[in-house]
Amino acid sequence: MKGNHPFVKWAIKSIESYILEKRIVDPIKDGAPQELLKRRAGAFVSLHLLDGSLRGCIGTFMPTKANLALEVRDNAIAAATEDPRFEPLTPDELDEVEVTVDILSEPEKVTELSQLDPKKYGVIVASGYRRGLLLPDLPGVDSVQEQLQIALRKAGISERERFEMYRFTVERYH
């Protein structure tokens, strides 16, 4: 697995320990970065094959754990083993995967499309219990309209329905 930043190395350690040893790493005993132990935020872990194609992506837009070390660990394992779009990652694939970690800002409600920018902001759409999220600065997503259409489709929300929009920024680590 590839990635140089300490946050990414923690995600990789989480995935490799789980897949190779069936062991869930402990943030304290297994040396999670101190900054992750001190912060709470939503986080996404994305896995890409070396050709750039997606191999898994799971995350939380708001914190659900006591700290980011747990958030990144659990989302990394889920991205590798529970993304419904893919079969679980196998030990043979570990050397073919690049990992990124996105730490999300708190979402803020927006009321106009002019407040969105797919290169700078991720978007969350919501209608009732249905939600869709798209991270910012993704290849092939160049307009607000494209970003919204994908997020709405992920949520199962029609463009004709009423929905709320939220934006957020990310700290992206490779």
N, C-alpha and C positions, 0 to 999 in steps of 0.2 A: 504494500500500500504506500501511496506517496502523499507527502505533505510535510512542510518544514516548520510551520508555526507551532508553538507549544500547545495551543488549543486543538489544533488538528492532530498533533501527536497523541494527545489524550483521547480523541475520538478513535484514532487508529488502534491504540492500545485496548480500548474498550471493545472494539469489533474483533480484533485478533484473539483476545483472551476468551471472548464468548464463543467464537467459531472454532478455535483450535482446542480450547480446554474446557468449554462449557462453564466458564467461570465469569462471574460479574465482578469487575474490578471495584475496589473500595477507594474513594477519593483520597482518604488520608493515608492508608497503608500503601497504596499503589502510586502515590506521588502526583496527584492532579495539580495543575498550576495554581499557585496561591490566589491569583486574581479570580479564577473561576470559583474558588471556595468562598470568596468575599462578596460575590455579586449574585443578583437574581435578575433574570430576564428570560424572555422567550428565545428559543434557539432552533435553528434548522441545521441538519447535517445532510449533505448531498454527496452521493457517490457517482462518479463518472468513469466510464471505461477510458482507456488511453486515447481512443478516437474521438472523445468528447461526448459520446452518447450517455444519456442518463442511465444509471443502474440502481438508483434508490434515492429517495428523499423523504424524510420524515421530520416534523418539527412541531413546535408549540409557539403560538404567537404571543402568549403571556406566560409568565413563569408558573410552573406547576410543581416544582420541587423546591427543596430548602436552599439550593444554590445552583449555579451554572455548571459546576462539575457534574452533578447528578443529571441535570437537564441535557447536557451534551452527551454524557455516557448513555443514557437511556434512549435518546433520539438516534444516536449512532448505531446502537444495536438494532433498533427498530428499522432504521433505513436499510441495514444489511439483511434483515431477516423477516420483516413484516410488511414491507411496502407491497400492497395488493397488486401492483402492476408487474411485479417481478417475482421469480423464484428466489428463495433465500440464497444469499451469497455462499459459494462453496470455498473450501480451503484452497483449491486450485486457482481460484479467481483473485485471491488476495493481492498478488503481484501485478494485477492488471487494472487496479482501481486507484483513482485519485479522490481525495477527500477534501471537501470544503466545509467550514463551519461559519454560519451566519448568526450573529447575535443581534436580536431585533430591539429597536427602540419601542417605547410604548406607543400603540396605535393612536392616531388622532383622527377624529371625524372630519370629513371633508364634504362640502355641499356642492362644489362645482368641479367640472372636469379640468378646468384651468389650474386647479390646485394639485393635479397629478402630473407626474413625469416618470415614465417607465424606466429611465436610466438612473434616476435618483431615489425614487420611492417604490416600495412594494405596495400592493393594494390588497385590502380585504373587502369583500362584499358580503352582505348579510341580509337575509330575509327570514324572519322567524328563527327557527332552529338551524336553517341551512346557512353555511358559511363556505366561502372559497377564498383562497389566499394565493397570491403569486409574488414571488420574490422579485426585487428590482434587478435591472441590468442583466437580463437573460438574453442569450443569443437568439436572434430572430424575433424578438419582441421589441418593436421600434416605435410603436405609437400607443397612446393612452387607450384608443379603441381596441387594439389587439390585446392589450393587457387586461382590460375589463372583460372582453369576450371570453378569454381563457378562464379568468377567475369565476365568472358567472357560470360557465359550463362545468367547472369543477364543483361548484356548489349546487348545480341542478336548478339554477334560477334563470328564468326567461328574461330577455332584455326588456320585455314589455311589463314585467312585474315591478312593483316598488321594491327598492332595496337601498340599504345604507352603504356608504363607502367610507373606508378608513385608509389612511396612508401611514407608512412607517419607513424608517431608514434601517440599514444594516451595517454592521461592522463585518466585513467578509475576510475570512482567513483561509489561506491555502497551505 
